[in-house]
Amino acid sequence: MNKHNRRVRIVLWATSAVLVLCASCGTRQNRQTRTPNIESVIPVPVQTENFEVPVSKEIRPLVLNRHTAIVCTDSTFAPVAEYLARKVRTATGYELKIADRLPDEGRNYILLTRTDSVAQGEGYRLVSSPDETVCIAAQAPAGAFYGVQTLLQLLPPEIESPVKVKDVAWELPVGVIDDYPRFKYRGVHFDPSRHFAGVEFIKKQLDVLAMFKINRFHWHLTDDQLWTIEIKKYPELTAKGAVRTEGDGSTHRGFYTQDEIREVVAYAAARYIDVIPEIEMPGHAKAALVSHPELSCTGGPFEQPRVIWGVEDDVFCPGKDTTFAFLENVLTEVFDLFPSEYIHIGGDECPKVRWKACPDCQRRIREQGLDKKAGHVGKDGRKHTAEELLQSYTITRMEQFANAHGRKIIGWDEILEGGLAPSATVMSWRGEAGGIAAARQQHDVIMTPNSAGFYIDHQQGAAEVEPVSIGGYSTLEKVYSYNPVPDSAAADWGRYIIGVQANLWSEYVLSDAHREYMYYPRVLALAEVDWSPNDRKDWASFQRRLVDAERRLDYHGINYHIPMPEGTLVDLLAFTGDSVAVPFSNTRNLPMVYTLDGSEPTAASAVYRDTLMIGGEAPVVIRIATLTPQGKLSPSRSIRVERQLLKPAAEPAAVDSGVVMRVAEGLFLTDEQIAGARFGADTVVRYFRPGYEAGTKTAPESLVVYEGFVELPEDGVYGFTTDMEELWIDGERIVKNGQEAASRHLRHKTTRALAAGKHAFRLVFNNMIRHGWPDVWNDISFFVKTPSGTVYERVKASQLTHAVSVDE
């Protein structure tokens, strides 16, 4: 027997022996548990068991050291072994040897081996034995990789350190894990088309997504606001469509070269993540039409990509053959860059107004007989217009092109309009209804309902304390509680739900740190929804395991969300009696710490246990922050609490209805510019308006100031808020929204003690496009909560007056 054959026989014997151990462990009877529970992993595995051994037997768990070996008995698992060795080397400094056979001494090794007995290609069995060995058995490399991710989570969090860490016992708990995913599609969405982010940021996220067994990265590359992918055949797409001038005059730009895309795709593939590109069609096309206006219905011209958020009426024209030639040429290059079986073609939010007036589109409708089909009930039980059928024609035609290149298409649930393309997968975002309808038609469905919290650009807490966002409400618990297969799902269509995705649109996400704040830890809740059996999910358990997971995120430098203190949502809390109650809470019921002297709280500060009662003549500044179990603090909130006497009402000699309006033309970006504004003549208006006649201009840049009196009905403490730039009451600026992403959602609220009657006000409206949001879209007014009221109500025109001279 030659040396090579002998070596193979040894490996096969060793592998068989370990597989017998893998198959039998955890089933022994009449034993006593000698080690703690190993269930500390996110997402929670399908099954975990303690390794039960006789009391008399010595338990020797594997503790990584410089002599530990990684044994890989299948060459296709070699990249996984190398990945594990790199992770261990970085954090521990140990250069673990990778071998293809078990060590002679028979212990102190991690075995990666292939078996057909493990469920699913992404499944694995992990056995951490009491004799200093670990076995990860899987059908396929992906399963071995996920087993390694679990193994890493069983080690101390320091294993995620980017530098060597000393004085850590790298001990693995003893036990058995059998695991496989509930869904094959486990996705996270990334949108650089509103606010761009570079390749290094993407790689950082891919590292973290792999930790939690996410296997799809949905890269939203084109939209109305930017075209971010290099297409060699059409270089002007990025020359003109990857840059825009913002409302404040600044420039926002960014795109990915094809080399950068290949780099990201390869990096993701090494972590068993498929990158799915999205090329929007037929809507959300403004950035492409800037360089190729001939592909629109009107022919343009279009000066630049859309500067404000929302939906653009100008879309691709499906009446022109040149449009399809362009899209096919683009997708041909996309197919070359992305090996994913799926290509996302958007299909959402496509206005039909241009198509209705376009002779080319109407000719296409007649040629395809869509006008004759319009108004008839389709497979989905709905009647569709000819233009909706034209959208279905467009999607189906592009699907046929993708299928001819061995690809499948995904579209947002609007692709149901006019009838589904034959093999399309539907991404259901407008609730679950679109997904259910598609599944009933036996189409694969990816659930991503905004109503269930999977639009993670939505707020994670109260608007008053969270960063500016698009709105909505999506807490960690809301995401975690979702079951993607509804209870009503019949067996014949529930199986078409293939997974869940979380979407982060970046209109209001201005930085990489803010992106991470919105992603995490909600992506970890998504991971458990996607991977774990629904009956294995437990909110209390997840919160305990999240503590360890967030320590690991710290080593990756992730800026994850810590819920802010809520309960009291004003910047200044006035009271008129002896004292006032100041309650606090947060969305995860975590501890909070505070100070009463205005100093920044620390982990050692007083712990908030119940509603604070603040009294006395001297004002008190409460600073309060949420404290995580691992000792991290959220940003602190500052609330000034002060006893006030009722400020008396004004007694103007004469008043008339309406308010005084002054307008200064131009762009005002700083407080100094606002203070130096030169206003035109006073105008009296009955109620607040932008400062120009409706319909004359879209959004002329200007500073508008309104002054007058507001009638308040009773004595007491009033609440005030506005989404304008500033609100002044009785000569005091009480709300200052500042140069935020958008002065939306009535974020800054305050209170004042005021007597009944007239009080002078000044409202400042800075009319500009602020980070894609036109301030003219806001509610040009201010809001008041009366002492006896419970909600902030828009001030009424009947409450507003202005002073006039007695001679008038």
FITORLUM-371565 format. One line per 4 residues: number of its first residue (from 1); their letters; for each residue x, y, z of C-alpha. Coordinates in steps of 0.2 Angstrom, whole numbers. Layout:
<rs>
NUM) A) X:Y:Z; ...
</rs>
This chain:
<rs>
1) MNKH) 0:0:0; 7:17:-5; 8:31:7; -6:41:-1
5) NRRV) -18:27:0; -14:24:18; -17:42:22; -34:42:13
9) RIVL) -39:26:23; -34:35:39; -44:50:35; -60:40:30
13) WATS) -59:30:46; -57:45:57; -71:54:48; -83:39:50
17) AVLV) -78:38:69; -82:57:71; -98:55:62; -104:41:73
21) LCAS) -100:53:87; -110:67:79; -125:55:76; -125:48:93
25) CGTR) -121:63:105; -135:70:115; -145:54:115; -137:46:130
29) QNRQ) -148:41:144; -146:41:163; -132:54:163; -130:70:173
33) TRTP) -128:87:164; -111:94:168; -110:110:157; -121:125:155
37) NIES) -133:127:141; -125:131:125; -140:141:118; -132:158:116
41) VIPV) -133:160:97; -142:172:85; -151:166:76; -157:153:88
45) PVQT) -153:135:81; -167:123:77; -161:111:91; -148:113:105
49) ENFE) -143:100:118; -131:99:133; -119:85:131; -123:73:145
53) VPVS) -109:62:152; -106:52:168; -103:61:183; -87:51:185
57) KEIR) -80:56:168; -69:71:167; -76:85:156; -62:93:145
61) PLVL) -70:106:133; -60:112:119; -50:127:123; -41:135:108
65) NRHT) -22:137:109; -8:137:97; -8:118:95; -26:117:90
69) AIVC) -28:110:73; -42:113:60; -45:96:51; -54:98:34
73) TDST) -58:81:26; -66:88:10; -57:100:-2; -73:110:-5
77) FAPV) -73:115:13; -56:122:12; -61:140:10; -71:138:26
81) AEYL) -57:131:36; -46:145:30; -59:158:35; -59:151:52
85) ARKV) -40:151:53; -40:169:49; -53:174:62; -44:164:75
89) RTAT) -27:171:70; -33:189:70; -40:189:88; -29:176:97
93) GYEL) -13:177:87; -13:158:85; -8:151:68; -19:136:68
97) KIAD) -13:122:56; -25:116:43; -24:97:40; -33:84:30
101) RLPD) -32:71:43; -35:69:62; -20:72:73; -12:56:81
105) EGRN) -16:61:99; -35:62:94; -39:78:103; -38:97:102
109) YILL) -45:99:85; -60:106:75; -66:95:62; -75:101:46
113) TRTD) -82:86:37; -95:82:24; -111:71:28; -127:68:19
117) SVAQ) -136:65:36; -138:84:39; -154:93:34; -152:105:19
121) GEGY) -137:112:10; -136:126:22; -138:115:38; -125:108:49
125) RLVS) -122:98:65; -110:105:78; -104:93:91; -93:101:105
129) SPDE) -87:85:114; -80:84:132; -64:77:126; -57:93:118
133) TVCI) -64:90:100; -77:99:90; -85:92:74; -95:102:61
137) AAQA) -103:91:49; -113:98:34; -119:93:16; -111:108:8
141) PAGA) -98:122:11; -112:134:15; -118:123:29; -100:121:36
145) FYGV) -98:140:35; -114:143:45; -108:130:58; -92:140:59
149) QTLL) -102:156:63; -111:147:77; -94:140:83; -87:158:84
153) QLLP) -103:164:93; -100:151:106; -82:158:109; -80:174:119
157) PEIE) -85:190:110; -67:195:109; -65:182:95; -72:196:84
161) SPVK) -58:208:89; -48:216:74; -32:215:84; -24:202:95
165) VKDV) -32:201:113; -23:194:128; -29:185:143; -44:177:136
169) AWEL) -49:159:139; -55:153:122; -66:139:129; -80:132:119
173) PVGV) -95:126:129; -99:107:127; -115:102:118; -124:98:102
177) IDDY) -132:109:89; -143:103:75; -147:118:64; -154:123:46
181) PRFK) -163:138:40; -182:140:39; -181:150:23; -169:150:8
185) YRGV) -169:169:5; -163:179:20; -160:197:14; -154:214:18
189) HFDP) -157:229:6; -144:243:3; -148:259:-6; -134:270:-11
193) SRHF) -145:279:-24; -151:293:-12; -136:294:-1; -120:285:-7
197) AGVE) -109:274:3; -92:266:-3; -85:249:-5; -77:248:12
201) FIKK) -93:252:21; -101:238:11; -88:225:15; -90:230:34
205) QLDV) -108:226:33; -105:209:24; -94:204:38; -108:207:50
209) LAMF) -122:200:40; -112:183:38; -110:182:57; -129:181:58
213) KINR) -132:169:43; -139:182:31; -137:176:13; -144:189:1
217) FHWH) -137:207:-1; -150:217:-12; -140:231:-20; -152:245:-26
221) LTDD) -141:253:-39; -152:265:-49; -166:277:-45; -172:294:-49
225) QLWT) -159:302:-38; -143:293:-44; -137:280:-56; -123:271:-46
229) IEIK) -117:257:-58; -104:259:-72; -110:253:-88; -96:253:-101
233) KYPE) -108:254:-116; -116:270:-109; -103:280:-100; -114:295:-98
237) LTAK) -125:286:-86; -113:289:-72; -105:305:-80; -122:314:-79
241) GAVR) -133:302:-68; -121:299:-54; -121:317:-48; -134:330:-42
245) TEGD) -133:348:-35; -143:348:-19; -155:362:-13; -142:370:-3
249) GSTH) -130:371:-17; -119:356:-12; -114:342:-23; -118:324:-20
253) RGFY) -111:311:-31; -105:293:-31; -105:277:-42; -96:260:-42
257) TQDE) -84:255:-55; -86:238:-63; -70:233:-54; -77:238:-37
261) IREV) -93:228:-40; -83:213:-44; -73:216:-28; -89:217:-18
265) VAYA) -97:202:-26; -81:191:-23; -80:197:-5; -98:193:-2
269) AARY) -97:176:-11; -82:171:1; -95:174:15; -109:164:6
273) IDVI) -119:179:2; -127:182:-15; -127:200:-21; -143:204:-30
277) PEIE) -142:220:-41; -158:231:-44; -159:240:-60; -175:250:-59
281) MPGH) -188:249:-73; -199:256:-80; -201:269:-66; -188:278:-55
285) AKAA) -178:281:-71; -174:300:-70; -156:298:-67; -154:288:-83
289) LVSH) -165:300:-93; -153:314:-89; -140:307:-101; -153:297:-112
293) PELS) -169:308:-113; -173:300:-129; -179:285:-119; -192:295:-111
297) CTGG) -210:299:-118; -207:317:-119; -189:318:-125; -183:329:-111
301) PFEQ) -172:338:-108; -168:334:-90; -156:344:-81; -150:332:-68
305) PRVI) -156:318:-57; -171:321:-46; -166:332:-31; -181:329:-20
309) WGVE) -188:313:-14; -203:305:-20; -209:298:-37; -204:306:-54
313) DDVF) -217:306:-68; -204:304:-82; -201:286:-84; -194:274:-97
317) CPGK) -205:274:-113; -210:256:-117; -217:262:-133; -200:263:-141
321) DTTF) -189:248:-146; -174:259:-142; -179:258:-124; -179:239:-123
325) AFLE) -162:239:-133; -155:250:-120; -162:240:-105; -155:224:-113
329) NVLT) -138:231:-116; -138:237:-98; -143:220:-91; -130:211:-102
333) EVFD) -116:220:-93; -125:217:-76; -126:199:-79; -108:198:-82
337) LFPS) -104:207:-65; -117:198:-54; -118:178:-55; -133:179:-44
341) EYIH) -148:168:-50; -159:183:-46; -160:201:-54; -171:214:-47
345) IGGD) -180:225:-59; -190:236:-48; -206:238:-56; -213:249:-42
349) ECPK) -221:266:-41; -222:269:-60; -233:284:-64; -243:281:-80
353) VRWK) -247:299:-84; -234:301:-98; -239:284:-106; -257:290:-107
357) ACPD) -251:305:-117; -237:296:-127; -241:291:-145; -228:278:-145
361) CQRR) -235:270:-129; -253:271:-136; -247:263:-152; -238:249:-142
365) IREQ) -255:246:-132; -264:244:-148; -251:233:-157; -251:221:-142
369) GLDK) -270:221:-140; -269:228:-123; -283:241:-126; -295:226:-129
373) KAGH) -290:217:-113; -291:233:-102; -306:232:-90; -307:213:-90
377) VGKD) -304:204:-74; -287:196:-73; -279:181:-64; -278:192:-49
381) GRKH) -297:195:-49; -294:214:-53; -298:225:-68; -283:234:-75
385) TAEE) -281:249:-87; -272:248:-103; -257:257:-96; -256:244:-81
389) LLQS) -256:230:-94; -242:240:-103; -232:239:-87; -235:220:-86
393) YTIT) -230:219:-105; -213:228:-101; -209:217:-85; -213:201:-95
397) RMEQ) -203:206:-110; -188:210:-98; -191:193:-89; -190:184:-105
401) FANA) -173:192:-108; -167:188:-91; -173:170:-92; -164:168:-109
405) HGRK) -148:172:-99; -152:159:-85; -158:172:-73; -174:175:-63
409) IIGW) -182:192:-60; -188:199:-43; -200:214:-43; -209:224:-30
413) DEIL) -227:220:-28; -233:233:-41; -228:220:-54; -244:212:-50
417) EGGL) -253:226:-59; -259:220:-76; -254:202:-72; -238:194:-66
421) APSA) -224:189:-78; -223:170:-79; -209:166:-67; -207:182:-57
425) TVMS) -203:182:-39; -213:196:-29; -206:206:-16; -221:211:-5
429) WRGE) -218:228:3; -235:236:4; -241:225:18; -243:206:15
433) AGGI) -258:207:2; -247:207:-13; -237:193:-7; -252:182:-3
437) AAAR) -259:186:-20; -243:181:-29; -241:165:-18; -259:160:-22
441) QQHD) -254:161:-40; -239:149:-36; -226:163:-38; -211:163:-26
445) VIMT) -213:178:-13; -201:187:-2; -210:196:12; -204:213:16
449) PNSA) -220:222:23; -218:240:29; -233:237:40; -223:223:50
453) GFYI) -208:234:53; -197:228:38; -194:245:31; -180:249:43
457) DHQQ) -179:267:37; -194:269:49; -192:276:67; -186:265:81
461) GAAE) -194:276:94; -203:293:96; -199:305:83; -195:318:96
465) VEPV) -179:308:101; -174:298:86; -165:305:71; -175:313:57
469) SIGG) -183:299:46; -196:295:33; -208:291:48; -217:275:52
473) YSTL) -213:264:67; -202:249:67; -195:244:84; -184:229:87
477) EKVY) -198:219:95; -210:223:81; -197:216:68; -194:201:80
481) SYNP) -212:196:82; -216:194:63; -221:177:56; -219:178:37
485) VPDS) -230:163:34; -248:170:40; -258:158:51; -271:158:37
489) AAAD) -258:151:24; -265:136:16; -252:122:13; -254:124:-6
493) WGRY) -248:142:-6; -238:145:10; -223:136:3; -221:149:-10
497) IIGV) -215:161:4; -196:159:2; -190:172:14; -190:189:22
501) QANL) -180:205:19; -177:221:28; -176:237:17; -166:252:22
505) WSEY) -170:267:10; -157:281:12; -167:297:9; -164:303:27
509) VLSD) -149:293:30; -134:305:28; -119:295:35; -112:278:36
513) AHRE) -114:279:55; -133:283:53; -135:268:41; -128:256:54
517) YMYY) -139:265:68; -154:260:57; -148:242:52; -143:236:69
521) PRVL) -149:227:80; -165:226:69; -155:215:56; -152:203:70
525) ALAE) -171:201:73; -173:199:55; -160:185:55; -170:175:68
529) VDWS) -186:178:59; -178:171:43; -168:157:50; -176:150:66
533) PNDR) -192:140:67; -206:151:73; -209:141:89; -191:143:94
537) KDWA) -192:162:94; -193:169:111; -192:188:114; -185:187:132
541) SFQR) -172:174:126; -167:185:111; -164:200:122; -153:190:133
545) RLVD) -143:184:118; -143:201:110; -131:207:124; -117:195:119
549) AERR) -121:200:100; -119:218:103; -102:215:111; -97:207:95
553) LDYH) -104:222:85; -93:233:96; -78:224:90; -83:228:72
557) GINY) -86:246:76; -104:245:72; -115:261:78; -130:251:83
561) HIPM) -146:258:90; -148:260:109; -166:265:113; -167:283:119
565) PEGT) -177:288:134; -194:293:130; -209:297:141; -206:315:143
569) LVDL) -204:322:126; -201:340:128; -185:351:129; -192:362:143
573) LAFT) -205:356:156; -214:370:165; -225:369:180; -234:381:191
577) GDSV) -238:371:207; -226:364:220; -219:350:209; -221:341:193
581) AVPF) -220:322:188; -206:318:175; -209:300:168; -197:291:157
585) SNTR) -197:274:147; -189:266:132; -194:254:119; -184:239:126
589) NLPM) -187:242:144; -168:244:148; -161:253:163; -159:272:162
593) VYTL) -147:283:172; -148:301:175; -141:317:184; -150:332:190
597) DGSE) -136:344:189; -134:345:170; -119:334:170; -117:320:158
601) PTAA) -123:304:165; -111:289:166; -114:270:170; -112:274:188
605) SAVY) -125:288:189; -141:286:198; -153:273:191; -170:278:186
609) RDTL) -183:268:195; -199:277:195; -206:294:189; -195:308:195
613) MIGG) -204:322:205; -196:339:203; -200:354:213; -193:370:221
617) EAPV) -189:387:214; -172:383:206; -173:376:188; -167:358:187
621) VIRI) -158:351:171; -161:332:170; -149:323:159; -154:305:156
625) ATLT) -147:290:145; -152:272:142; -139:259:149; -137:243:141
629) PQGK) -132:227:150; -115:228:143; -112:245:150; -115:256:135
633) LSPS) -125:272:135; -136:279:122; -134:298:118; -141:307:133
637) RSIR) -157:318:133; -157:335:142; -174:341:149; -175:358:158
641) VERQ) -188:358:172; -193:375:180; -207:382:190; -214:397:181
645) LLKP) -227:411:185; -240:413:172; -234:426:159; -247:439:157
649) AAEP) -257:441:140; -253:456:129; -266:470:128; -264:478:111
653) AAVD) -273:494:108; -281:487:92; -280:471:82; -287:464:66
657) SGVV) -289:446:59; -274:439:50; -255:440:53; -241:450:46
661) MRVA) -230:441:33; -213:447:27; -203:439:13; -184:439:10
665) EGLF) -179:431:-7; -164:420:-8; -156:405:0; -152:406:19
669) LTDE) -141:392:25; -134:399:42; -141:408:57; -130:423:53
673) QIAG) -138:423:35; -156:422:43; -152:436:55; -146:447:41
677) ARFG) -160:444:29; -168:459:21; -186:458:19; -199:466:8
681) ADTV) -214:476:12; -226:469:26; -241:459:19; -257:454:29
685) VRYF) -263:437:26; -277:428:34; -267:412:37; -249:405:34
689) RPGY) -244:402:16; -228:400:8; -225:418:3; -230:416:-16
693) EAGT) -246:413:-25; -249:394:-28; -245:388:-45; -233:402:-49
697) KTAP) -217:393:-44; -212:376:-38; -202:380:-23; -194:398:-23
701) ESLV) -180:400:-11; -185:412:2; -186:416:21; -204:420:27
705) VYEG) -208:427:44; -225:428:51; -229:439:66; -245:443:76
709) FVEL) -255:437:91; -262:420:96; -277:419:107; -275:406:121
713) PEDG) -291:401:130; -286:397:148; -273:399:161; -259:386:163
717) VYGF) -245:377:155; -246:376:136; -236:364:124; -229:371:108
721) TTDM) -221:364:93; -218:367:74; -209:359:59; -204:377:54
725) EELW) -187:384:57; -191:394:73; -206:398:84; -205:413:96
729) IDGE) -218:417:110; -218:433:119; -201:438:112; -193:421:117
733) RIVK) -187:408:104; -194:392:111; -192:380:96; -177:380:85
737) NGQE) -177:365:72; -160:370:64; -152:363:49; -157:345:51
741) AASR) -161:333:37; -178:340:37; -188:349:50; -201:335:50
745) HLRH) -213:326:62; -214:340:75; -198:334:84; -195:348:96
749) KTTR) -208:352:109; -208:363:123; -220:371:137; -223:388:144
753) ALAA) -234:394:158; -246:407:150; -261:417:156; -276:416:145
757) GKHA) -277:430:131; -267:436:117; -248:432:116; -236:438:103
761) FRLV) -229:425:91; -216:425:77; -215:410:65; -200:408:54
765) FNNM) -201:398:38; -185:394:28; -191:389:11; -178:378:3
769) IRHG) -175:360:-2; -166:353:13; -157:336:10; -170:331:-3
773) WPDV) -185:337:7; -194:353:2; -199:363:18; -214:369:8
777) WNDI) -220:351:10; -221:354:29; -236:360:38; -233:379:38
781) SFFV) -241:383:55; -237:379:73; -246:368:85; -253:371:103
785) KTPS) -258:359:117; -269:368:130; -267:365:148; -283:354:149
789) GTVY) -279:346:132; -270:330:128; -264:333:110; -255:346:100
793) ERVK) -268:355:88; -264:366:73; -267:384:78; -283:390:69
797) ASQL) -285:406:59; -298:412:71; -285:412:85; -273:424:75
801) THAV) -273:443:74; -261:457:71; -259:474:79; -266:489:69
805) SVDE) -264:507:73; -279:516:81; -280:527:66; -284:513:54
</rs>
